[in-house]
Amino acid sequence: MRSVRMVSVHCFSGGNLCRRVGQVRPARSPAAAVVLFLVLASSIALSGCEYSYDDGRGALPVDTAPVTDAALPRDTRLNLPVSGAELDAWAREVLPDAEGQVFYTDHGTVEEDEEEEMSTGQLPSGTYALTLACRSERRVAFTVRDAEFALVDLSLRCGTSRVNVVHVAKDSVLRITVEARRDANFALRVSRI
């Protein structure tokens, strides 16, 4: 790159002392300004361009059917509590065969604004799967405690099953409480993993 050497002279008043100070400043080429302008102008001009090609497929159809959700709405009658043989069949359906040793299984009905309490037999220390399910128009609360702590405390949306994994540090009996604001069916199983 070319450079221009500029020299300035500083003279002090009252004497012949003058000194020259040299500075080097790069010279700006008008060609660089032109190149910069052309790059900016071409990028602005090309920003509106779109690349297109023919991939062999035809044009998209104009009259397409509206997209709908494939999920069907849930039948609310499936969440109404049942009794008798229907309750037994529902419990078998929501508590499929478990892997491992099953220590406790129960199902039943909880009346509106009531709670049902039950307890397992003595469980040896270990890791357990608690499968919980309910059938009601509202949520059902499940609380599972050992001698010291609440191992599970959840409000379950009915129509689904939930599996919680808990660890029992020492041999203990689990106390299970099921509460509902509306009539509900519940099913639960405690199995060793």
C-alpha positions as MATLAB code, in Angstrom:
seq = 'MRSVRMVSVHCFSGGNLCRRVGQVRPARSPAAAVVLFLVLASSIALSGCEYSYDDGRGALPVDTAPVTDAALPRDTRLNLPVSGAELDAWAREVLPDAEGQVFYTDHGTVEEDEEEEMSTGQLPSGTYALTLACRSERRVAFTVRDAEFALVDLSLRCGTSRVNVVHVAKDSVLRITVEARRDANFALRVSRI';
ca = [
       0.000    0.000    0.000;
       1.333    3.417   -0.848;
       1.851    5.879    1.925;
       2.448    9.573    1.958;
       5.025   10.961    4.302;
       3.939   14.198    5.856;
       6.333   16.452    7.610;
       5.457   19.257    9.942;
       7.766   21.847   11.307;
       7.487   23.207   14.838;
       9.221   26.409   15.620;
       9.498   27.879   19.032;
       9.106   31.576   19.452;
      12.203   33.509   20.259;
      14.713   31.419   18.553;
      15.925   29.548   15.646;
      15.022   26.251   17.174;
      12.892   24.447   14.726;
      12.468   20.746   14.529;
      10.810   18.485   12.049;
       8.401   15.786   13.138;
       7.651   13.028   10.643;
       4.318   11.215   10.532;
       3.248    8.433    8.217;
      -0.396    8.407    7.162;
      -1.807    5.815    4.800;
      -3.149    7.262    1.623;
      -6.699    6.306    0.770;
      -7.127    5.056   -2.687;
     -10.254    6.106   -4.554;
     -10.377    2.575   -5.947;
     -10.998    1.153   -2.440;
     -13.982    3.434   -1.991;
     -15.378    2.342   -5.350;
     -14.958   -1.364   -4.481;
     -16.640   -0.870   -1.101;
     -19.531    0.947   -2.766;
     -19.956   -1.818   -5.365;
     -19.982   -4.554   -2.686;
     -22.642   -2.755   -0.645;
     -24.748   -1.958   -3.700;
     -24.640   -5.543   -4.996;
     -25.540   -7.011   -1.581;
     -28.553   -4.702   -1.370;
     -29.591   -5.532   -4.906;
     -29.193   -9.294   -4.445;
     -30.943   -9.461   -1.093;
     -34.294   -9.448   -2.870;
     -33.378  -12.346   -5.183;
     -34.720  -15.831   -4.603;
     -33.182  -19.020   -5.877;
     -35.668  -21.405   -7.436;
     -35.289  -24.613   -9.380;
     -37.436  -27.306  -10.892;
     -37.249  -30.482   -8.826;
     -39.661  -32.371  -11.054;
     -42.635  -32.122   -8.732;
     -45.794  -30.434   -9.826;
     -47.262  -27.328   -8.254;
     -49.019  -27.627   -4.911;
     -52.780  -28.042   -5.141;
     -54.671  -24.861   -4.412;
     -57.794  -26.388   -2.859;
     -56.408  -28.391    0.036;
     -58.628  -29.671    2.800;
     -58.262  -27.879    6.132;
     -55.863  -29.506    8.566;
     -57.578  -31.014   11.577;
     -56.214  -32.476   14.763;
     -56.064  -36.249   14.600;
     -56.793  -36.607   18.307;
     -60.383  -37.401   19.074;
     -62.049  -35.750   22.032;
     -62.260  -37.925   25.114;
     -65.553  -39.508   25.977;
     -66.457  -37.981   29.346;
     -68.550  -41.045   30.224;
     -65.312  -43.036   30.503;
     -64.490  -41.040   33.639;
     -67.774  -41.734   35.421;
     -67.352  -44.068   38.401;
     -68.588  -47.638   38.000;
     -69.293  -50.481   40.397;
     -69.399  -54.258   40.578;
     -68.032  -56.243   37.653;
     -67.359  -53.062   35.660;
     -65.105  -51.783   38.472;
     -63.192  -55.095   38.555;
     -62.746  -55.032   34.763;
     -61.574  -51.393   34.842;
     -59.028  -52.164   37.586;
     -57.594  -55.077   35.555;
     -57.345  -52.792   32.535;
     -55.531  -49.885   34.250;
     -53.261  -52.143   36.318;
     -51.808  -54.509   33.728;
     -49.565  -57.379   34.768;
     -46.570  -56.098   36.694;
     -42.984  -57.158   36.384;
     -41.511  -58.102   39.719;
     -43.166  -59.198   42.929;
     -46.533  -57.595   43.704;
     -46.928  -56.821   47.418;
     -50.268  -55.022   47.451;
     -53.182  -54.378   45.071;
     -56.496  -52.695   45.784;
     -59.310  -50.925   43.991;
     -62.578  -49.446   45.105;
     -64.816  -46.395   45.329;
     -64.434  -43.143   47.250;
     -67.566  -41.090   47.923;
     -67.716  -37.338   47.296;
     -65.605  -35.304   49.802;
     -64.524  -38.491   51.587;
     -61.244  -40.320   51.919;
     -60.326  -43.979   51.896;
     -57.385  -45.204   53.986;
     -55.574  -48.513   53.599;
     -52.178  -49.959   54.439;
     -49.902  -52.546   52.957;
     -48.430  -55.392   54.904;
     -44.845  -55.163   56.137;
     -42.622  -54.395   53.123;
     -38.923  -55.236   53.123;
     -36.514  -52.388   52.327;
     -36.038  -51.856   48.608;
     -37.318  -49.992   45.567;
     -40.987  -50.185   44.634;
     -43.230  -49.094   41.770;
     -46.526  -47.561   42.902;
     -49.085  -47.688   40.106;
     -52.019  -45.330   40.716;
     -55.152  -44.802   38.630;
     -58.537  -43.160   39.089;
     -61.866  -42.766   37.361;
     -63.844  -39.609   38.139;
     -64.969  -36.301   36.691;
     -62.381  -34.526   38.888;
     -58.879  -35.168   40.139;
     -58.201  -37.656   42.922;
     -55.492  -37.115   45.555;
     -53.193  -39.982   46.523;
     -50.868  -39.844   49.540;
     -48.488  -42.700   50.315;
     -46.524  -42.550   53.582;
     -44.101  -44.761   55.412;
     -43.516  -44.394   59.167;
     -41.688  -41.076   58.738;
     -42.270  -39.405   55.377;
     -44.807  -38.833   52.617;
     -43.303  -40.779   49.727;
     -45.992  -39.763   47.224;
     -48.372  -36.820   47.462;
     -50.085  -36.084   44.176;
     -53.348  -35.047   42.623;
     -53.950  -37.341   39.673;
     -56.000  -36.395   36.641;
     -58.387  -39.258   36.108;
     -58.306  -41.236   32.899;
     -54.562  -41.861   33.172;
     -52.352  -44.194   35.164;
     -49.302  -42.990   37.011;
     -46.284  -45.008   38.107;
     -44.124  -43.570   40.887;
     -40.867  -45.168   41.969;
     -40.083  -44.977   45.684;
     -37.346  -46.350   47.872;
     -38.156  -47.773   51.281;
     -34.977  -47.527   53.389;
     -36.050  -49.966   56.084;
     -38.822  -52.521   56.516;
     -42.078  -50.610   56.861;
     -45.798  -50.496   56.286;
     -47.069  -48.008   53.708;
     -50.217  -46.066   54.583;
     -52.221  -45.018   51.535;
     -54.900  -42.302   51.536;
     -57.200  -41.644   48.574;
     -59.296  -38.436   48.618;
     -61.869  -37.209   46.106;
     -64.092  -34.141   45.736;
     -66.522  -36.117   43.588;
     -67.414  -39.801   43.534;
     -64.441  -41.699   42.180;
     -62.968  -45.120   41.532;
     -59.348  -45.814   42.357;
     -56.912  -48.618   41.677;
     -53.413  -49.059   43.017;
     -50.620  -51.576   43.105;
     -47.315  -51.771   44.993;
     -44.719  -53.973   43.309;
     -41.035  -54.492   43.893;
     -38.640  -53.474   41.160;
];
